[in-house]
Amino acid sequence: MSERIPCSNPDCHNTILPSTAAANNGLCAPCIGEIRKKEHEEYIRLNRRTVDQYEGIADRVEIAVIMLSPRKYDPLVAYAPAPLSVEQLFASLSAEDACRLAAIASRAMEDGNVDLAEDIGKSLATLTDLDLTEMLHAWVAKDRHWPSITFRMAKPEIRDAIIQSLTAGRANAHHALSSLAWIGDAVVKNAFVEWDVQRPIWASSLHVSPSAYAHTAGWEIVNNSRCDLFHEHCLALTQADDGNAIFTVRTFQGTGRPCPWCGHELSNMLDIDLSDRAFAFLRFAGSRLPILTCHGCTSYGGAFFSKVDLDGTAQPHPRGIRPKWLPDTSQPWSEPAWRNIGVKLTSRRAIHAADWCVDMKTSQIGGLPCWVQDSDFPQCPDCAKTMIFIAQLNEDDFPACEGTYYAFLCASCRTTATNYQQT
């Protein structure tokens, strides 16, 4: 056995070969690595510089391009923040500015700068009402149909080009169907029905029926008609100072009652005072709408269902299903970041926060859901109909937190559901 000697670091208990000691001043490889790591960190600290890419630039289109352009990582460079958030910037664009930005996205797609093209495209799609037809010609020319939200309400010429690409076998079927869902007109609806009945060759790789892709854009086909699964009315929900908080919405308030599955306290993800006419669009009879949940069980087991009584109290649904797996339930769950947070509401477009990759706060009541993973509308355990999305609370709105809680409602059955997604 080769002789080994102690590492010369008095705090280290490793032993090393004499040859290693001679090469490394008596230190073992982990100690040498730690020294070099600290030297590298100190070098970065002393030499890092801040680069302001926006300095001297007033043109908002230029600012948008800089903001959305991919950056090559350099540990020696810290980038100054943009003068506006992406929401503020796109809200301030004139119609001419938006058209210029769409033209830049078209050229970027034609030139192969796909990341920039896609980021501009989905930002225009969600944060403006601009007709994106001209821009989308650059997408369909390359049989590219992603991000699908970019195709929201696209014109028939774009729709027909996607269908032709799909039929010819050139398109990625998942992307093409998702894009068609965001177009969502009668032709798309009829095509989905036809493809469900007679599955084309390109559908052999799908894990769900073609019509199931309608859920991507928040609708489904019922009795050969389009049925939306969301409300056009949308209220952004953000944290408020005590002086500005409203009292008609409460977030994750404890109920003092135990979960029937894990024993932890049930809470109301939201408790909405329906006397506030801002929530009339929910079309729910009663004075209150509590969205009862166990935030732990819904995180591990999918939908948590409850029933709302006429007096505005909620009980776990008798047909609820216990999660197949739960962690050690003797330990307390970590609290949701939204626990008892004062909130304020601001009106915004239904599609505003529908793409989770756009950097913004996505918590809201109404509007379209912002799915972190695939769309997941639960079925009502009473009538078996797909439940309507009514709200989401994004834990990412708080530092070092992640994941989104979603709320759904079947108003006729007085049934609510919650589920949860994270990356």
N, C-alpha and C positions, 0 to 999 in steps of 0.2 A: 504494500500500500504506500502511495506517495506521501511524503512528509507534508504536513500542512501547518501553517503558523497563523496566529491571530491577526485580524485586521488591525492596523495601527490606530484606528478611530476608537478611543476608549469607550464610546457609547455603543459600539457595534460588537456583536458576539459571533460574527462570521469568522470562519477560518479559510485561508487561501493557500494556494501553492506558492513556494518561494519565487518562482519565475513571475507570477502575477504581482507579488509584492514588489519585486525589483522594478517592474515596468510601471507600477502605479504608486510609487512612493509609499509602499506598505499598505495601501488601501484596497479593499475589495471592490468588485465591479459596481455593486449597488451604491456604495459610498461615493465612488468616482462619478457615477451617474447623477447622484443628488447634487454634488458640487457643481457639475457642468450645467445642470438644470438651473440652479440658483444664479450662476454666472450669466446664463442666457437671459433669464428674467431680468436681471439687473441691467444687462446691455440694452434690452428692449425699453426698460423704464427710462434710461438715460438718453436714448436716441429716438424714442417715438415722437412723431410730430403729428399735429392736427392739420388736416387738409379740408378746406372749405370749398367744395366744388360749386357752391352757389354764389360765391363772392362776386359782386358786380353784375349779377344776372337778374334782370327784372322780368324778362319774357316768361310767362307762366308755362308755355309749351316747352321751352327749353328746360325749365325747372322740372317739369313732369318727366321728361326724357331722362334727365340725370337721376331723378328719384327712382325710376323704374329700371334703369340699366343695371345689369349684373356687375358686381364688383369683384375683382380678383383679390383674394385675401392676402394681406400684407401685415404681419405683426407689428411693423414699424410705422404703420399709418392708422390714425384714428380719424374717422370722417365726421365732420361737423354735421349736426342735424339739419334737415331741410327747414326752410323758414315757415312752412305750413305742413300740416298733416295731409295725407292723401285725400281725406274727405274734404278738408277745407280747400285744397288746391283745385280739385275737380268741381266743387261747387262754385268756384269763382271763375271757371272757364266760360268764355263767351261761345256762342255757336260757331263762330269762325275759328276760335282756338281749338274747339273739339274736332272740327273738320281737319284742321292742320295736323292734329295729333293722330287722327285716324289714318291720314295719308302717310305719316311717318311709320305707323304700324304696318301698313301695306308694304312699303318699301323694305322694312325690316324683314317681313316674312319672305318676300321675293329674294332678298339677299341672304337668306339663311340664318338671320339673327332671330331665331324663333323665340327665345326667352323674352326678349324685349317686346316683340310683337304680341305675344300672348299676354304679358303683364299690362300692356297698354290696352289691348282689346277687352280684357275682362274688367278693367277699371272703367272704361267707357261704357261697357254694358251695364254695370251695376250702379254707377254713380252719375250717369247722364241719361237723357232720353234720346240721344242722337241716333238717327237711322244709320246703321252700320253696314248697309248693303254693299257700298263701293269697297269698303275695307275687306269685307268677307269674300269678295271675288279672289283676293290674293290667297285666302285660306283654301277655298275649294279648288283653285287651280293646282294646288299641291296635294289635293285629297287629304287635307288636314282639317279635322273637325274638333279641335280641342284648344282651349277650354270650352266645354260645351255651352256654358252660360253666355259666351260671346255671341251665340246665335239667337239670343232671345228675340222673338218677334221678327225674325228675318223674313225677307220678301220671298214670294213664290219661286223666283229664279234661283235663289240660294237653296231653298228646300229641294227643288227638283234636281239640282246638281248633286246634293248629298244622296238623294235616293238613287240617282244614276250611278254614282260612285259605289254605293253599297251593293246595288244589283250586279254591277260589273266585277265585284270582288276586289276592288282596289282599296276600299275603306276599312279602317279598323271598326268592326261592327259595334263594339261597345261605345266608342266615341261618336260614331254616326248616329246611333239610336238616341244617345243622350242629347246630342245637338238637335235632332228632330223633336225631341220632347220639349226643348225650350222654344221651338217654333210653335208647336202645339196647335196648329190650325186643323180644319176639318179634313184636309187631305192627309195630314200626318195621322190623325185619329183613325181614319179609314184604313190607312196602310198598316197601322199596328194591329187592327182587327184582322185584316187579311193575312198578315204574317203569322198571327197566332194560329189561324186555322190551317194554313198551308205553309209550314216552316220552310223557308228557303235554305239553300245549301249553306249560305254564309251564317245562318243561325245555329248551325250544329255546335259551335263553340260556346254558345251562351249558356249560362247557368239558370237563367230565368226566361220567361216568355218575352217577346219583343214589347208587348204592351206594358209590361212591368216597368219599363224604362220611363214611363210617364211620371212615376213617382219622383224621378230626378228633378223634375221641374214643378212638382207639387200638384199633380192632378192624376186622375185615373178615368177609365172608361166604365160607365155604369149604364146598362140598357142602351148601349150604342151611342151614348152621349158623353161629352166631356164633363167631369165633375171636379171642381177645384177642391184641394185639401188644405187650403190656407185662406186667410183674410187679406184682401187688398189693403185694408187699413193697417197701419203699422206705427207703433210708438216705441222709439228707442228708449231703453231703460238704463240709466247711468247713476252712479253713486252721487249723492247730493250732500252738501253741507247741511248741518242741522237746521239752519234757517231757511233752506230752500226745499227741504224734503216734503213730499206730499204724504198724505195719510190714508189714501185710498188704495195703496198697494203695499203689502208687507212681504218680505222675502225670508224664507226658511225660518219661520217662527216655530218654536217647539210647541207641541200639543200637550205634553205631560202624559201621553199614552204610549205603551210599548208596541213595537212592531211584532206582529204575530209570528214572524219567522226568526228574527235575530234577537229580539228583546230590547233593542235600543230604542230610543225615543223617536216616535213619528214626528214629522214636521210638515208644515205646509210650504211647499216650494214657493208658491205664491198664494196670497190671500187677497182677492180683489173685491173691493167695495163697489157693487154694481149700481149704487145710487149715483155714482159719477158717470155722467152721460158719455164720457170719453170711451167707455167700454161697452156702449150699446151695440157695437158691431159684433160682439161675441154672441148675441142673441140667446142669452141664457136666462131662464126665468128664476127670479129670486133676488134676494138682497145682497148675497155674497156668493163668490165662487172661490172656495178653497181648493187648492191642488195638493191633496194629501200625498205624502211619499215617505219612504224610508230611504234616505239618500245613500246609505250603504248598500242595501239590497238592490236598489235600482241600478247601481253602478256595476254590481256583479251578476245580476240575474235578468236584465232586460226590463220589460215593462212592469211597472207597479200600478195596479188598477185600484180605483176607489169609487165609491158612490156618494153623491152629494144629496143630502136630505133637503126637503122644502124649506126647513128653517135655517139652511146655510151651514150645517155641520157635515163633516165627511167621515166615512168609515171605510176601512179596507174592503175591497170587493170580495164577496164570498167565493168567487171563481178565480181569485188570484192564485198564481202558482209560485211556490217557494223556489228560490234560486237553487240550481243543482249543486252549486258549490258556494260556500261562504268561508271567509277566513275565521280565525278564532274569535267567536262572538263574545267571549268573556272580556275582550279588550275593547275600549271605547273607539268608535269611529272617529276619524279626523273630521273636524267641523267643516262644512262648506264655507267658502270664502264669502258667500252672499248671506251668511247668517245675520239676521236683524240689521241689514244695511238700509239706511235711509236713501230713498231714490227720487229721481225726477224723470219726467217723461218729455220726449221731444218727437214731434211727428216727422216721419221720413217715408221714403218710397218702399214698397213691399219688397223689392229685389235688392235694396241697398246693401244688405249685409249677407247676401245669400252665398257668397263665395268665401270660404274660411281662409283662403290664402291671401286675401286683401287685408292689409294691416289696418284694422279698426276694431272698435268695440261692437260686439254683435248681440249683446243682451237686448231683448225686446219683447213686447206683447203684440201679437199679430204679425203680418208679413209672412215672408217665406223663410223656412228654416235654413240654417247654415250648418249643413252636415259636415262633421269632421271625418266621418267614414262614409259608408253607403247610406242612402235614404232608408228610413226605418219607421214607417207609419204603423202603429199598432192597430189591431182589429178590436172593436168593441166586444167584450165577452158576453154582452146581452143580445145585440142584434147582428153581430158579425160584420158590420160595416166598417170601412176604414175610418179611423178617427181623424178629426180635423186638428192640424197644428195650431196652437194658440200662443205659445210663448217659449222663450229659451233664456237661460241664465248661463253666461260664459264665465267660468272660473278664471280664464286667462285675462279677464279685466283687472285682475289683482296680481301683484308681483309674486313670482315663484309658484303660481298656481296653474292648473291646466284642466281641460275637460269642459264639456257643456251638458247641462241638464235641459231636457226638452219636455214640454207639457202639451197634452192633447185632450180633446173634448168630444164626446158624443152628447150633444145638448139634449136630444130627444130622450135618451136613456139616463141622462144625468150621471154619466160615467166619465171619469177623468183617468188619464194615464201619464206616467212619467217614464222617460228612459234617459240614458247617459252615453256619451261617446267621448273618447279622447284619442290622441295620436298614439 
